[in-house]
Amino acid sequence: MQSKWPISAGRRRVSRGDTMMELAFFILPTFAILCGFFDLGMAFFTWNTLQNAVREGARYAITYQVDSSNSQTTSIKNVVAGWSFNFVTASATSSSGTPYVDVQFYTQPTTTTPNGTNVTSLSNANAVGNLVEVSIKAYPYTWLMPFSGSFSGVFFSTPGSTLGINVFSTDLLGGSPPSGVPPK
């Protein structure tokens, strides 16, 4: 159907760039939203994977198993690294030198020590009845898509900054295995 008022040649010339501007106003925010969904999804996937890895490390710890390292703590760290989809390794350390994967042993809480006592440094730290805490601390998740400088200081310190992921799992060391408690 033809319009009863024809569009003049001058009007066509002026409105030629409108389509490109409309496309830019549509594509840029849509691309930013899609990238944001992907980035948050990857951050959640990383956190979930690391959380499952430390859970498996705590489950492994209560069985008193050891691998070829013949040390329970090293064996636990190897299990965590194996379950982490190569996000961390057993010996990976942060820029400050602290290890990402950490294993701590505590006594059970009592009325005098409601948080328990950290006994990791003792040779019998993995004794029956103690608690084992397996953690990954300050794992740096770097955002895939850089955020605008306008967000700087509001949501993130600088564009391209990292998110520190901390995950913990604790379990009670139960009955002693038939072969005895392995070396910590």
Secondary structure by P-SEA (a helix, b strand, c coil): ccccccccaaaaaaacaaaaaaaaacaaaaaaaaaaaaaaaaaaaaaaaaaaaaaaaaaaaaaccccccccaaaaaaaaaaaacccccccccccccccccbbbbbbcccccccccccccccccccccccbbbbbbccccccccccccccccccccccccbbbbbbbbbbbbbbccccccccccc
